[in-house]
Amino acid sequence: MSTAATAELDRLLTSEDLVSDPYPVYRRLQEEAPVHWCQPWEQWVVTRHADVERILKSPDRFSSQGWEARFLGLLPEEMREQVPAVNRHYATPVLSNTDPPEHRRLRTMVVKSFTPRVLKGMTPVIEQLVVDMLAPLQGKNAMELISEFAYPLPATVIAQLLGAPAEAGEDYARWSADVVAFVGTGSPDAERTRRLEASLEDFRSHLEPLLQERRQNPRSDLLSHLVGEHEGETLTEAELVSTCVTLLFAGHETTANLIANGLLTLLRNPEQMSLLRERPDLMPAAVEEILRFEGPVQRVRRVATEDLELGGQQMRKGDLVMGFIGAANRDPEVFDDPDRFDVTREPTHLAFGKGIHFCVGAGLSRIEAPIAFREILSRLPDLQLAAEPSWKPNITFRGLERLDLSRPLVGGPQPQTGGAVTGTWHTGFQVACLDRSLAFYRDLLGLTVRAHDKVTADYIGTLVGYPGAEIHRAFLDIPGSSHFLELLEYRNVAREAVDPAPANPGTAHICFTVSDLEEIYERLREDGVEFVSAPVHPTVGPNVGGVAVYLRDPDDIRIELLQPPAPAEG
């Protein structure tokens, strides 16, 4: 290969292309240099399935030990002296950085905490967590899935596995993110290293009293199992802490990314999503296909233990080697039409590794992800992408920074035939969006309306304190419902007539509290504004009303009062 061609491959590997869409880069490497020396990283990059599988199954030739020390060695010496917790963690033997026989000893102690019996016992807990975390999203028009669901769910699961309080999930997610950010680059970064130092210290401070308590009062959780004796062996204090750190970021980040990447993939392949709804029996296969197609782990890192040949290239003892699992899982020599997402494909991939380092938490991910997808498809059936997602600048763990989603007309009036729609109500919902569905509202409510690109209701705007606000939607906030957007935030937005929801350009949002709405009702009545009836909304949740604004003519404002049904007597 020419010097120019090699330089171009190095440029691609260190460019944003490898983050935003790595698969064309992988394909080019497979075709031109399947085993490529990346000079900027000073590491071998391996992309073909057969070669990556050989790396995974040959711990005697491709060691998991020593990579971290070499990686930390790329930091300036004065920086290394400032991060004792980072040095201590990566110098401690754990599953991911050891070879036999040490690896066998550690794996024996950990793997018994992930038996089918243990995981089966976790299933109802996970199911309830998923339902609880999705409940607030069911009443929203817009949501950011990473922060509101995909990230907190596995963090809470890991916290509960370790016997920590459920509310520790937020800290677990933050600590995990700092570990992942550090290991996900081609070379260490000073700022990420400092954040990791702080998180490792915080995690140790959190974990030490839990470890002490489990030694005195063992429970049936993972932490109690880890502090116990196994065939006369126990983990040292340093091994306990570092093992928990490894389980935290490996179990959390991979599952969070699996859920988010999977939902994005389904949204981009609606025919596959529809098939999955029609055939829920395909859910396990769909999860395996997501792992292959858009897997959360993109590479593994090894050190050559001897001089050897791989893919026609000569490696030297001590060379750093990266096997790109994400590339191997789209190798056209193994998979037919590898860039096609197909939930009926025969499940096979390297996403969880192979050989002695096969992921001990694979079973847990295979429980969490199907439950999450099943409930999302059931409870949020009309999700749409609200904005082009952005990817984290991480080449080890492939995950989204944000996944903004929208739902059209959440809780809004539904078509009806022969009488009023019946049902309960949801706390907070869109009640009017005149410019998007004129015919719908005309047919449903019998109103005569004219199309307006933007409807400005100065009258209502004046009443609630922001003249000129464009009122296309109204939300009613029930006090105590934490999932509603703050009124103050929307006042600022509405005053500037800027749309905060990418899915609905050109509209502004206003959130009414109960007291706001009561005041509006009273002042409207005093001014003789016409009120008309509205149908009951067939959604879920108690005691909700709202207002919708309609204009027949610029000077003729009609107000819809959306009242909850009267409670049944008795």
C-alpha atoms as one frame of an Amber mdcrd trajectory, in Angstrom:
protein
   0.000   0.000   0.000   1.267   3.456  -0.853   2.246   5.989   1.791  -0.592
   8.248   0.687  -3.169   5.467   1.006  -1.883   4.548   4.476  -2.024   8.189
   5.537  -5.606   8.453   4.285  -6.671   5.439   6.355  -5.003   6.993   9.420
  -6.891  10.215   8.724 -10.209   8.372   8.567  -9.510   6.477  11.776  -8.803
   9.699  13.666 -11.580  11.755  12.065 -15.154  12.375  13.173 -16.249   9.873
  10.520 -15.318   7.029  12.853 -17.786   8.390  15.411 -20.691   9.556  13.247
 -20.724   6.583  10.847 -17.824   4.150  11.241 -19.115   1.458   8.892 -17.869
   2.914   5.570 -14.455   3.329   7.236 -14.569  -0.275   8.417 -15.477  -1.503
   4.928 -12.628   0.407   3.348 -10.187  -1.055   5.864 -11.509  -4.561   5.199
 -11.004  -4.095   1.485  -7.671  -2.246   1.494  -5.893  -3.035   4.777  -7.729
  -5.515   7.027  -4.749  -5.483   9.390  -3.531  -1.886   9.450  -0.865  -0.137
  11.520  -2.387   3.165  12.707   0.564   5.464  13.234  -1.276   8.171  15.258
  -2.414   5.551  17.779   0.697   3.355  17.436  -1.585   0.317  17.372  -2.742
  -2.345  14.929  -6.332  -2.033  13.695  -7.947  -5.378  12.744 -11.329  -5.408
  10.982 -12.096  -8.781   9.335 -14.307 -11.238  11.199 -11.899 -14.170  11.004
  -8.973 -12.108  12.313 -10.967 -10.476  15.125 -12.319 -13.870  16.171  -8.774
 -15.247  16.224  -7.732 -12.412  18.550 -10.653 -13.088  20.896 -10.004 -16.847
  21.046  -6.220 -16.706  21.464  -5.375 -15.240  24.888  -2.008 -16.975  24.750
  -0.985 -14.852  21.740  -3.136 -11.749  22.311  -3.024 -10.844  25.981  -5.556
  -8.717  27.874  -2.857  -7.808  30.366  -0.685  -4.729  30.056  -2.757  -2.633
  27.666  -3.901  -0.220  30.410  -0.332   0.359  31.620   0.754   1.175  28.078
  -2.270   3.453  27.634  -1.580   5.324  30.879   2.040   5.590  29.832   0.955
   7.946  27.060   0.033  10.536  29.701   2.686  13.087  30.697   4.583  11.925
  33.783   3.406  14.852  35.915  -0.205  13.983  35.004   0.225  10.340  36.020
   1.426  11.459  39.452  -1.798  13.416  39.980  -4.156  10.453  39.544  -3.354
   7.758  42.134  -6.864   6.263  42.032  -6.636   5.785  38.241  -3.219   4.146
  38.568  -4.437   1.907  41.391  -7.537   0.805  39.497  -5.735  -0.135  36.278
  -2.933  -1.867  38.183  -5.473  -4.121  39.937  -6.309  -7.481  38.319  -9.916
  -7.659  37.073 -11.700  -9.789  34.480 -10.979  -7.460  31.583  -7.220  -7.109
  32.101  -6.064 -10.588  33.096  -5.086 -13.853  31.411  -5.238 -17.428  32.726
  -4.793 -18.616  35.396  -5.532 -15.309  37.185  -8.506 -14.647  34.930  -9.985
 -18.063  35.731  -9.810 -17.336  39.482 -11.576 -13.978  39.130 -14.186 -15.200
  36.660 -15.151 -18.127  38.909 -15.958 -15.679  41.700 -17.991 -13.315  39.524
 -19.843 -15.588  37.111 -21.878 -17.304  39.847 -23.627 -13.987  40.405 -25.027
 -14.129  36.851 -26.468 -17.649  36.764 -29.811 -18.228  34.995 -31.497 -18.645
  38.383 -30.212 -15.289  39.633 -31.137 -13.543  36.399 -34.613 -15.072  36.395
 -35.111 -13.615  39.849 -34.156 -10.181  38.523 -36.702 -10.291  35.681 -39.763
  -9.000  37.599 -37.625  -6.270  39.180 -36.450  -5.118  35.750 -39.972  -5.281
  34.346 -41.272  -3.023  37.098 -38.379  -0.577  36.699 -39.056  -0.321  32.966
 -42.771   0.303  33.504 -42.081   2.917  36.191 -39.524   4.772  34.076 -41.712
   4.792  30.973 -44.812   6.013  32.805 -43.813   9.718  32.843 -42.941   9.570
  29.145 -46.390   8.365  28.125 -47.862  11.826  28.677 -45.180  13.725  26.783
 -45.087  15.060  23.267 -41.294  15.325  23.353 -38.639  13.375  25.219 -34.902
  12.755  25.270 -34.623   8.999  25.605 -31.002   8.758  26.785 -31.340  10.867
  29.920 -34.959   9.950  30.619 -34.793   6.185  30.155 -31.870   4.412  28.464
 -29.179   5.722  30.834 -30.953   5.562  34.215 -32.470   2.093  33.692 -29.289
  -0.050  33.615 -27.628   2.187  36.208 -30.493   1.469  38.600 -30.337  -2.248
  37.791 -26.597  -2.380  38.526 -27.087  -0.394  41.739 -29.700  -2.901  42.885
 -27.506  -5.846  41.894 -24.789  -4.426  44.133 -27.322  -3.885  46.899 -27.129
  -0.097  46.756 -30.226   2.084  47.186 -32.192   2.633  43.972 -31.616   6.385
  44.260 -27.877   5.753  43.808 -28.589   5.054  40.120 -27.905   8.667  39.135
 -24.430   8.579  40.701 -23.766   5.193  39.117 -24.602   6.598  35.694 -22.219
   9.530  36.199 -19.361   7.344  37.428 -19.883   4.938  34.554 -19.853   7.784
  32.018 -16.477   8.995  33.284 -14.904   5.526  33.014 -16.280   5.080  29.504
 -15.106   8.509  28.356 -11.564   7.714  29.507 -11.208   4.334  27.815 -13.023
   5.307  24.622 -10.312   7.336  22.917  -7.270   6.392  20.915  -5.005   8.123
  23.431  -5.638   9.373  27.005  -6.967  12.868  27.589  -5.965  14.972  30.628
  -9.433  16.348  31.382 -11.086  12.929  31.086  -8.370  11.500  33.331  -9.089
  14.084  36.042 -12.830  13.356  35.891 -12.124   9.636  36.153  -9.886  10.212
  39.186 -12.709  12.040  40.983 -15.303   9.404  40.060 -13.121   6.488  41.173
 -12.579   8.174  44.533 -16.307   8.860  44.900 -17.202   5.284  43.965 -14.692
   3.850  46.438 -16.116   6.066  49.209 -19.617   4.872  48.307 -18.622   1.208
  48.080 -16.448   0.733  51.186 -19.264   1.003  53.762 -21.427  -1.294  51.635
 -18.630  -3.888  51.555 -18.185  -3.660  55.314 -21.901  -4.045  55.908 -22.119
  -7.131  53.635 -19.246  -8.798  55.481 -21.164  -8.403  58.731 -24.668  -8.992
  57.349 -24.602 -10.912  54.051 -27.614 -10.664  51.753 -28.581 -12.374  48.516
 -27.077  -9.653  46.316 -24.018  -9.518  44.079 -21.920  -7.603  46.588 -22.453
 -10.206  49.313 -21.409 -12.893  46.853 -18.243 -11.010  45.908 -17.073 -10.480
  49.500 -17.618 -14.170  50.330 -15.173 -17.037  50.155 -15.043 -19.215  47.034
 -13.170 -22.526  47.228 -10.912 -21.057  49.897 -10.257 -17.895  47.841 -11.398
 -14.327  48.480 -10.992 -11.116  46.528  -8.677  -8.513  47.992 -10.111  -5.105
  48.873  -8.546  -3.576  45.757  -9.900  -6.418  43.590 -13.372  -5.971  45.063
 -13.489  -2.252  44.298 -11.996  -2.562  40.819 -14.249  -5.523  39.961 -17.292
  -3.463  40.945 -16.024  -0.558  38.823 -15.662  -2.910  35.856 -19.112  -4.428
  36.363 -20.568  -0.936  36.709 -19.334   0.569  33.461 -19.475  -2.654  31.440
 -22.989  -3.536  32.570 -24.339  -0.019  32.429 -22.869   1.520  29.295 -23.363
  -1.481  27.049 -27.022  -1.928  27.983 -27.805   1.802  27.805 -26.277   1.970
  24.327 -27.970  -1.263  23.258 -31.381   0.209  24.123 -30.772   3.614  22.524
 -28.965   2.303  19.434 -31.649  -0.335  19.020 -34.555   2.080  19.178 -32.840
   4.426  16.719 -32.280   1.485  14.367 -35.920   0.436  14.613 -37.122   3.984
  13.949 -34.898   4.121  10.872 -36.271   0.778   9.713 -40.039   1.134  10.239
 -40.864  -2.015   8.297 -38.783  -4.016  10.783 -40.449  -2.257  13.693 -43.861
  -3.123  12.255 -42.798  -6.743  11.823 -41.665  -6.831  15.434 -45.055  -5.545
  16.583 -46.818  -8.180  14.502 -44.477 -10.937  15.673 -43.276 -10.276  19.229
 -41.754 -13.764  19.200 -38.973 -12.214  17.092 -37.869  -9.940  19.949 -34.904
 -12.099  21.092 -33.643 -12.367  17.498 -34.177  -8.619  17.039 -31.964  -7.880
  20.041 -29.228 -10.107  18.597 -29.521  -8.327  15.246 -29.222  -4.938  16.976
 -26.081  -6.213  18.701 -24.670  -7.170  15.305 -25.861  -4.165  13.328 -25.263
  -1.299  15.779 -23.471  -2.939  18.684 -22.611  -0.986  21.839 -19.007  -2.272
  21.941 -16.947  -1.530  18.849 -13.460  -2.775  19.720 -11.369  -4.903  22.072
  -7.769  -4.197  23.044  -4.963  -6.695  23.314  -1.153  -6.915  23.468   0.797
  -9.318  21.228   2.695 -11.778  23.442   5.116 -12.845  20.702   6.162 -12.072
  17.161   3.360 -13.318  14.933   1.658 -12.931  11.570  -1.964 -11.861  11.186
  -3.707 -11.034   7.936  -0.425 -10.923   6.057   1.130  -8.405   8.465   4.008
  -9.066  10.838   3.358  -8.062  14.439   6.045  -7.766  17.090   5.932  -8.869
  20.698   4.471  -6.032  22.763   2.540  -4.422  19.895  -0.860  -2.994  20.850
  -3.700  -4.565  18.857  -7.311  -3.408  18.481  -9.849  -5.885  17.157 -12.843
  -3.950  15.826 -15.919  -6.007  16.701 -18.183  -3.474  14.995 -16.370  -4.083
  11.719 -16.309  -7.872  12.131 -20.077  -7.891  12.661 -20.547  -6.316   9.216
 -17.990  -8.394   7.339 -19.488  -9.274   3.910 -17.489 -12.504   3.916 -19.635
 -13.713   6.834 -22.966 -11.873   6.569 -25.195 -11.579   3.517 -25.985  -7.931
   2.817 -24.338  -6.937   6.124 -25.535  -3.319   6.057 -29.184  -4.411   6.001
 -31.007  -4.579   9.331 -33.105  -7.750   9.453 -34.768  -9.001  12.639 -35.316
 -12.414  11.039 -31.588 -12.949  10.452 -30.024 -16.003  12.071 -28.538 -14.639
  15.320 -24.743 -14.579  15.225 -22.233 -11.893  16.137 -19.157 -11.090  18.214
 -20.774  -8.287  20.239 -20.267 -10.079  23.567 -16.818 -11.338  22.642 -15.736
 -14.937  22.342 -13.672 -17.403  24.318 -12.603 -16.879  27.925 -13.527 -13.187
  27.895 -17.111 -13.700  26.762 -19.138 -11.051  28.597 -20.336 -12.317  31.994
 -23.243  -9.846  31.866 -24.533 -10.983  28.473 -27.457 -12.776  30.084 -28.473
  -9.654  31.981 -28.419  -7.542  28.791 -30.486 -10.175  27.016 -33.121  -9.798
  29.725 -33.099  -6.001  30.062 -33.140  -5.124  26.360 -36.132  -7.261  25.241
 -38.183  -6.005  28.183 -37.280  -2.411  27.358 -38.087  -2.740  23.644 -41.316
  -4.645  24.313 -42.620  -1.987  26.676 -41.477   0.937  24.513 -43.240  -0.473
  21.450 -46.351  -1.110  23.526 -46.520   2.074  25.601 -45.034   4.564  23.124
 -46.302   3.186  19.818 -46.153   6.413  17.805 -42.595   7.581  18.482 -40.828
   9.639  15.838 -37.330  11.052  15.544 -37.484  14.730  16.489 -33.914  15.612
  15.505 -30.882  14.009  13.944 -29.144  12.182  16.807 -25.569  12.888  17.813
 -22.986  10.251  18.737 -20.553  10.306  21.629 -16.918  10.908  20.620 -15.976
   7.390  21.677 -14.502   4.655  19.488 -14.820   1.831  22.036 -18.423   2.243
  23.133 -20.821   3.294  20.393 -23.583   5.331  21.964 -25.704   8.402  21.408
 -25.305  11.670  23.256 -28.977  12.467  22.694 -31.979  10.774  21.168 -34.747
  13.368  20.836 -38.120  11.844  20.107 -41.624  13.173  19.615 -45.150  11.840
  19.633 -47.905  13.496  17.602 -51.030  14.630  19.426 -50.304  12.891  22.714
 -53.583  12.785  24.558 -55.235  14.909  21.887 -58.776  14.448  20.587 -59.287
  11.182  18.773 -61.580  10.475  15.799 -64.982   9.253  16.866 -68.123   7.866
  15.316 -71.517   7.955  16.962 -71.243   9.777  20.248 -68.576  11.005  22.624
 -65.245   9.292  23.078 -64.982   7.769  26.523 -62.043   7.006  28.743 -59.817
   8.481  31.434 -57.395  11.383  31.154 -53.675  11.930  31.221 -51.821  14.526
  33.256 -50.681  17.081  30.717 -51.237  16.771  27.001 -51.444  18.587  23.695
 -54.955  19.834  23.161 -54.673  21.923  20.004 -52.390  22.149  17.035 -54.504
  23.963  14.483 -51.938  24.350  11.722 -51.120  20.625  11.521 -54.545  19.023
  11.259 -57.283  21.429  10.228 -59.438  18.774   8.578 -59.155  16.543  11.608
 -60.455  19.200  14.001 -63.116  20.384  11.535 -64.572  16.908  11.171 -64.256
  16.068  14.837 -65.644  19.249  16.361 -67.788  20.621  13.584 -65.830  23.854
  13.508 -65.395  26.100  10.489 -61.739  27.066  10.469 -59.323  28.670   8.085
 -55.709  27.686   7.569 -53.135  29.909   9.272 -49.451  29.129   9.093 -49.154
  30.624  12.545 -52.061  31.505  14.800 -51.326  34.363  17.181 -53.759  34.636
  20.047 -52.902  38.029  21.506 -55.999  37.960  23.635 -55.038  34.836  25.545
 -51.384  35.870  25.544 -52.241  39.111  27.317 -54.225  37.282  29.975 -51.313
  35.039  30.967 -48.626  37.671  30.749 -46.851  37.247  27.429 -48.504  39.287
  24.663 -48.037  37.964  21.161 -47.320  34.395  22.249 -48.197  31.898  19.549
 -50.531  29.439  21.180 -50.756  26.287  19.112 -50.755  23.949  22.047 -51.779
  24.185  25.665 -50.638  21.980  28.483 -52.236  21.664  31.875 -49.775  21.053
  34.688 -51.006  19.024  37.646 -49.023  20.048  40.783 -46.664  17.290  41.847
 -46.274  15.760  38.403 -42.529  16.074  38.044 -42.414  15.120  34.379 -43.981
  18.391  33.168 -41.949  21.186  31.724 -41.595  24.248  33.897 -43.951  27.153
  33.245 -41.127  29.670  33.525 -39.114  27.924  30.818 -42.020  28.150  28.422
 -42.772  31.744  29.242 -39.285  32.659  28.112 -39.636  30.583  24.974 -43.086
  31.893  24.128 -42.097  35.519  24.650 -39.464  35.116  21.950 -41.766  33.001
  19.770 -39.102  30.326  19.424 -39.948  26.644  19.173 -38.233  24.393  21.760
 -39.510  21.197  20.154 -37.662  20.193  16.956 -40.571  18.026  15.874 -42.923
  21.007  15.544 -41.093  23.923  13.905 -42.863  27.229  14.003 -44.880  26.592
  17.156 -44.431  27.691  20.713 -45.560  25.890  23.824 -47.256  27.215  26.919
 -47.748  25.324  30.142 -50.727  26.287  32.322 -50.944  25.425  35.991 -54.318
  24.739  37.569 -54.407  28.210  39.159 -53.460  29.813  35.813 -56.290  28.017
  34.103 -58.877  28.928  36.729 -57.929  32.585  36.386 -58.129  32.373  32.589
 -61.567  30.753  32.760 -62.902  33.458  35.058 -61.591  36.394  33.028 -62.855
  34.854  29.809 -66.319  34.500  31.309 -66.254  38.127  32.492 -65.424  39.252
  28.957 -68.190  37.185  27.400 -65.993  34.865  25.348 -67.913  32.009  23.732
 -67.289  28.560  25.227 -68.039  25.345  23.387 -67.963  21.707  24.439 -65.169
  19.239  23.700 -64.886  15.445  23.668 -63.352  13.382  26.392 -59.818  12.271
  25.620 -59.229   8.495  25.591 -55.904   8.540  27.447 -54.782   7.548  30.898
 -54.473   9.413  34.179 -56.853  11.303  36.465 -58.480  14.711  36.659 -57.251
  16.686  33.713 -58.741  19.564  31.787 -57.308  22.103  29.410 -58.007  24.749
  26.831 -57.684  24.802  23.080 -57.670  27.973  21.004 -59.425  28.158  17.626
 -59.806  31.072  15.239 -62.611  31.208  12.678 -61.559  34.731  11.717 -58.665
  36.848  12.976 -61.026  38.671  15.344 -63.144  35.674  16.337 -61.526  33.588
  19.060 -63.323  30.461  20.199 -62.226  28.626  23.302 -62.544  24.873  23.787
 -62.897  23.840  27.402 -61.566  20.318  27.770 -63.090  19.085  30.983 -62.481
  15.734  32.649 -65.517  13.494  32.976 -67.463  13.824  36.177 -66.610  11.097
  38.697 -69.082   8.256  38.847 -71.459   8.462  41.774 -71.133   5.854  44.450
